[in-house]
C-alpha cells in the first residue's frame, strides 16, 4: 500500500508530539511509533466499532516494526467515555504489567 502522509508537530514545549496525517497511515503507524519512542511494546486502546479492520491494521504494523502488541477493546459510543471505563482500562494495563516505556496507542474516537 502506498503511504501519502505528512507529519504535523503539535508544539507544547516539553509535551510536544507529532501527528501523522494522510493516506495509508495505519499501515505506517508501526514505523512512526518506533522512530519516536524506541519502545518494545505497545497497547492499543480501541472501540468495538473500529477494532476490525483499523485497530487490527495498526497492530499488524506495530508488530512488523518489532513491538509486542496487546489490544484493549471498549464498547462503542459516548457512554464509554467515563471514569468507570477509564478505571477498568487502568486495571487492565496493570494486569498487563505495562511500564512507562510502553506506548499507548488510541485507534478511533
LOPATI-991982 format. One record per residue (C-alpha): residue number from 0; residue in three letters; x, y, z. Coordinates in pm, 1 decimal, m for minus. Layout:
# LOPATI-991982
   seq   type          X          Y          Z
   NUM    ala          X          Y          Z
...
# end
This chain:
# LOPATI-991982
   seq   type          X          Y          Z
     0    unk        0.0        0.0        0.0
     1    unk      126.3      345.5      m87.3
     2    unk      155.3      585.6      200.7
     3    unk       97.7      953.1      132.3
     4    unk      127.5     1128.7      462.9
     5    unk      250.8     1434.9      640.6
     6    unk      380.3     1467.7      994.0
     7    unk      244.3     1765.7     1187.3
     8    unk      415.5     1882.0     1507.1
     9    unk      191.7     1991.4     1794.3
    10    unk      411.6     2238.5     1982.0
    11    unk      351.2     2221.0     2355.1
    12    unk      701.4     2276.9     2485.3
    13    unk      825.9     1964.5     2663.2
    14    unk      491.5     1791.5     2591.6
    15    unk      516.1     1837.7     2212.2
    16    unk      421.2     1548.4     1986.9
    17    unk      375.5     1455.5     1622.2
    18    unk       59.3     1355.1     1438.6
    19    unk       75.1     1157.3     1114.9
    20    unk     m199.8     1259.6      871.9
    21    unk     m272.0     1108.9      532.1
    22    unk     m348.1      803.3      324.1
    23    unk     m202.5      470.7      437.4
    24    unk     m107.7      594.1      783.2
    25    unk     m249.7      292.3      966.4
    26    unk      m13.5       62.3      778.1
    27    unk      277.2      300.6      850.9
    28    unk      198.8      353.3     1218.8
    29    unk      449.7       97.8     1346.8
    30    unk      746.4      279.8     1199.1
    31    unk      605.4      615.0     1310.4
    32    unk      575.3      497.7     1671.9
    33    unk      908.6      314.5     1676.7
    34    unk     1102.8      612.4     1531.6
    35    unk      976.1      839.2     1805.7
    36    unk      957.8      617.3     2111.2
    37    unk     1213.1      340.2     2061.1
    38    unk      994.5      102.6     2257.9
    39    unk      947.9     m273.1     2256.5
    40    unk      579.8     m278.2     2348.6
    41    unk      251.0     m111.0     2265.4
    42    unk     m104.0     m136.3     2392.7
    43    unk     m378.8      m32.3     2153.9
    44    unk     m699.7      103.5     2303.8
    45    unk     m990.1       99.2     2061.1
    46    unk    m1363.1       50.9     2046.7
    47    unk    m1558.9     m242.5     1910.9
    48    unk    m1664.5      m48.6     1601.3
    49    unk    m1311.5       15.5     1470.0
    50    unk    m1128.9     m287.3     1608.1
    51    unk    m1152.2     m457.1     1268.8
    52    unk    m1002.7     m356.1     1033.6
    53    unk     m849.7      m31.1     1167.3
    54    unk     m702.0     m133.2     1503.4
    55    unk     m602.2     m468.0     1352.1
    56    unk     m407.2     m281.8     1079.6
    57    unk     m227.7      m71.9     1340.3
    58    unk     m149.6     m384.1     1546.5
    59    unk       m3.6     m555.0     1239.8
    60    unk      211.6     m251.4     1161.0
    61    unk      338.0     m222.9     1517.5
    62    unk      416.5     m593.3     1520.6
    63    unk      604.4     m565.3     1190.7
    64    unk      808.6     m283.3     1348.6
    65    unk      915.7     m527.3     1620.4
    66    unk      680.1     m432.3     1902.7
    67    unk      487.3     m671.7     2122.9
    68    unk      122.7     m564.8     2095.1
    69    unk     m185.8     m600.5     2314.5
    70    unk     m530.4     m468.0     2221.9
    71    unk     m788.5     m346.3     2471.6
    72    unk    m1140.2     m303.3     2333.3
    73    unk    m1420.7      m98.6     2486.6
    74    unk    m1779.4      m77.4     2367.9
    75    unk    m1850.9      194.0     2115.3
    76    unk    m2028.6      519.4     2191.5
    77    unk    m2031.9      811.3     2428.0
    78    unk    m2132.3      610.4     2739.6
    79    unk    m1784.0      451.6     2748.2
    80    unk    m1618.2      791.8     2782.8
    81    unk    m1645.3      788.2     3160.1
    82    unk    m1439.3      737.4     3473.7
    83    unk    m1563.1      379.8     3523.6
    84    unk    m1434.0      269.0     3183.0
    85    unk    m1108.0      460.9     3235.5
    86    unk    m1065.3      280.5     3567.9
    87    unk    m1129.4      m56.1     3401.1
    88    unk     m866.7       26.2     3137.6
    89    unk     m614.8      129.8     3404.8
    90    unk     m672.7     m202.2     3582.7
    91    unk     m624.5     m393.6     3256.5
    92    unk     m299.7     m202.8     3197.9
    93    unk     m187.1     m303.4     3546.5
    94    unk     m279.2     m666.5     3470.6
    95    unk      m68.3     m645.3     3153.1
    96    unk      220.5     m508.4     3362.8
    97    unk      280.2     m212.9     3133.8
    98    unk      555.3       27.2     3227.5
    99    unk      642.2      385.0     3142.3
   100    unk      820.5      272.0     2824.3
   101    unk      504.5      107.1     2685.5
   102    unk      340.2      303.9     2404.8
   103    unk      m34.3      354.8     2447.6
   104    unk     m194.6      390.2     2104.3
   105    unk     m555.0      505.4     2066.5
   106    unk     m733.7      396.1     1749.4
   107    unk    m1071.1      558.1     1697.4
   108    unk    m1261.3      832.6     1873.3
# end
